[in-house]
Amino acid sequence: MAIELTPLPLPASADPSKFANFGREVKDLHPGKLTPEQLKEVQEALYKHDALLFRNVVVTPEEQYALTKSFDPQSESYGHGNNKTESTKKSILHPDLKTIPRVPQVQLIGNGTVYNHEGLAEAKLKHPSHTTFHKTRIPVEDELKATRFYRWHIDAALYDLNPPKVTTLYGLKVPKGDTQTCRYDDGTGDELKVPLGTTAFVSGRTMFELLPKMYKSLAVRTKVKYAPHPYVWMAPARAMSTGLGIESEGLELPLEELPHWEENKIKLFPILWKNAVTGNLHFQVHPCGAKELVIDPLPEGADREGVLYPDGAHITNLKEVRGILYKMQRPAIAPQLVYPHDWQENDFVLFHNRGVLHTVVGAFSPDQVRAFHQCNLAASDEPTGPTAEDVKKYA
């Protein structure tokens, strides 16, 4: 019997036509107790719809790890490495993650203090806030009513390890509260009503499909070179108000001050990642870690009219790199294209980490306790980029 899938409930702000294929709830199944046949259907549904929701399920860390690993059986370590931050407190990831001792691939994240939790006697959790990462901030008096996207990203170390294929998020304790207004604060006037502490998602497929022809041509020909130890490199810098990349102020840590790094471990990934099931191209760039762009020339015989960098280029100016990526990615985080998940306790969300971008959103008071389990595993292979046929079609 086929598994039952129903569309996710969309907020009033969403454009339903852009979510026709995005997101499904899996009815009456437990994600940790799937038969081999059900698992195969769930895997196919995930790649078709990019996010799956299982409601009102009790999932152990072992079950969460097993399901995550089933998408890439050769994967083993947590997506950022099991030491997560190269043993340095300089990484911007350092305060956000606590490891479950008996299942080190599963992380405890959230807000407030959690006691006697899965082998952790006491865990002090801190919900990431734009106030510590953005160049500007919402006025203090508005902070519990208004919020921002914290950091649009893909779960990935972006150095040495390959980006996980999937991420699982499990809501154990979800504080209730009023909705908040997510402000873009970029001069557009864009705002989005969001549930308290939502996780927001946008489709990488939509991000690509929205682009005008000139930027589709650029995307299909371009690779992104990431900084070594990017979360340490970017830590002194500050992000844009949309959470979609870093302000270019020269504050990044100089490469010679980073932990030891090797050139052959630096990641160079195509802008577009090919979906293993649908064949669709997804625009998958972590804008905060991007350092350079390597652009291939147009294929022989291609029309050069209106094409950007028809002869190819290697762009190393950081401000220029960020400016190009922002122009290409910003349209896809418009309010009508964002899915802000309204978490309930015992929600289990499985998402295609090579097909969507996501971000933490929201602000909590210190006494609001939020506890989630997160799991993703560094992949056994690199993402697949566009084929020669794709390049010919879009370039």
Secondary structure as GFF3:
##gff-version 3
##sequence-region A 1 395
A	DSSP	beta_strand	4	7	.	.	.	ID=ss1
A	DSSP	three_ten_helix	16	18	.	.	.	ID=ss2
A	DSSP	beta_strand	24	27	.	.	.	ID=ss3
A	DSSP	alpha_helix	36	49	.	.	.	ID=ss4
A	DSSP	beta_strand	51	54	.	.	.	ID=ss5
A	DSSP	alpha_helix	61	70	.	.	.	ID=ss6
A	DSSP	three_ten_helix	94	96	.	.	.	ID=ss7
A	DSSP	beta_strand	98	99	.	.	.	ID=ss8
A	DSSP	beta_strand	106	117	.	.	.	ID=ss9
A	DSSP	beta_strand	120	125	.	.	.	ID=ss10
A	DSSP	three_ten_helix	130	132	.	.	.	ID=ss11
A	DSSP	three_ten_helix	140	142	.	.	.	ID=ss12
A	DSSP	beta_strand	146	147	.	.	.	ID=ss13
A	DSSP	beta_strand	166	173	.	.	.	ID=ss14
A	DSSP	beta_strand	180	183	.	.	.	ID=ss15
A	DSSP	beta_strand	191	194	.	.	.	ID=ss16
A	DSSP	beta_strand	199	203	.	.	.	ID=ss17
A	DSSP	alpha_helix	204	209	.	.	.	ID=ss18
A	DSSP	alpha_helix	213	221	.	.	.	ID=ss19
A	DSSP	beta_strand	222	226	.	.	.	ID=ss20
A	DSSP	alpha_helix	230	233	.	.	.	ID=ss21
A	DSSP	three_ten_helix	255	257	.	.	.	ID=ss22
A	DSSP	three_ten_helix	263	265	.	.	.	ID=ss23
A	DSSP	beta_strand	268	270	.	.	.	ID=ss24
A	DSSP	beta_strand	272	274	.	.	.	ID=ss25
A	DSSP	beta_strand	281	283	.	.	.	ID=ss26
A	DSSP	beta_strand	290	295	.	.	.	ID=ss27
A	DSSP	beta_strand	313	315	.	.	.	ID=ss28
A	DSSP	alpha_helix	318	329	.	.	.	ID=ss29
A	DSSP	three_ten_helix	330	333	.	.	.	ID=ss30
A	DSSP	three_ten_helix	335	337	.	.	.	ID=ss31
A	DSSP	beta_strand	339	341	.	.	.	ID=ss32
A	DSSP	beta_strand	348	352	.	.	.	ID=ss33
A	DSSP	beta_strand	356	360	.	.	.	ID=ss34
A	DSSP	beta_strand	370	376	.	.	.	ID=ss35
A	DSSP	alpha_helix	388	394	.	.	.	ID=ss36
###
